[in-house]
């Protein structure tokens, strides 16, 4: 799991959009260590999506599709509202 956390941390801080680096990277730096395995796997899957869509979903500007509406994307969105 540590290798997965390291990979996810890198991916969350090196995305295609600087805005997502801030949104996802900030979340990853603060929360990644405490995420359960299911959330880590969901995050890994989520990061395969288009950067623009990720930005719109996390900022609430576009509804999250049912298949991607997992606890981890909602945690990221809530983390960035604070």
C-alpha positions in Angstrom: 0.0 0.0 0.0 2.9 2.4 0.6 3.9 2.2 -3.0 0.3 3.0 -4.0 0.2 6.0 -1.7 3.5 7.3 -3.1 2.2 6.9 -6.6 -1.1 8.6 -5.8 0.7 11.5 -4.1 2.8 12.1 -7.1 -0.1 11.9 -9.5 -2.3 14.2 -7.4 0.5 16.8 -7.3 1.4 16.5 -11.0 -1.8 16.7 -12.9 -2.5 18.3 -16.2 -4.1 21.4 -14.7 -2.4 23.6 -12.1 -5.8 24.0 -10.4 -6.1 20.3 -10.0 -2.6 20.2 -8.5 -3.9 22.5 -5.8 -7.2 20.7 -5.3 -6.1 17.1 -5.4 -2.5 17.7 -4.2 -3.6 19.6 -1.1 -6.1 16.8 -0.3 -3.4 14.1 -0.9 -0.8 15.8 1.2 -3.3 16.2 4.1 -5.4 13.0 3.9 -3.7 10.3 1.8 -2.0 8.7 4.8 -5.3 7.9 6.5 -7.3 6.8 3.6 -8.6 3.2 3.7 -7.6 0.8 0.8 -11.0 1.1 -0.9 -10.6 4.9 -1.1 -7.1 4.6 -2.4 -8.2 2.3 -5.2 -11.2 4.6 -6.0 -8.8 7.6 -6.2 -6.5 5.7 -8.5 -9.4 4.9 -10.8 -10.7 8.5 -10.5 -7.4 9.9 -11.7 -7.8 8.2 -15.0 -10.6 10.7 -15.8 -10.2 13.9 -17.8 -8.6 16.8 -15.8 -11.3 19.3 -16.8 -14.1 17.0 -15.7 -12.3 16.3 -12.4 -12.0 20.0 -11.8 -15.7 20.6 -12.5 -16.8 17.7 -10.3 -14.7 18.6 -7.3 -15.7 22.3 -7.5 -19.4 21.4 -7.8 -19.8 23.0 -11.2 -20.9 19.7 -12.8 -22.6 16.7 -11.2 -20.4 13.7 -10.5 -21.5 10.8 -12.6 -23.1 7.9 -10.7 -20.3 5.5 -11.4 -17.7 7.9 -10.0 -19.6 9.3 -7.1 -17.6 7.6 -4.4 -16.8 8.6 -0.9 -13.3 9.7 -1.9 -14.4 12.2 -4.5 -16.8 13.7 -2.0 -14.0 13.9 0.6 -11.9 15.8 -1.9 -14.7 18.2 -2.7 -15.5 18.7 1.0 -11.8 19.2 1.8 -11.5 22.0 -0.7 -14.7 23.8 0.5 -13.1 24.4 3.9 
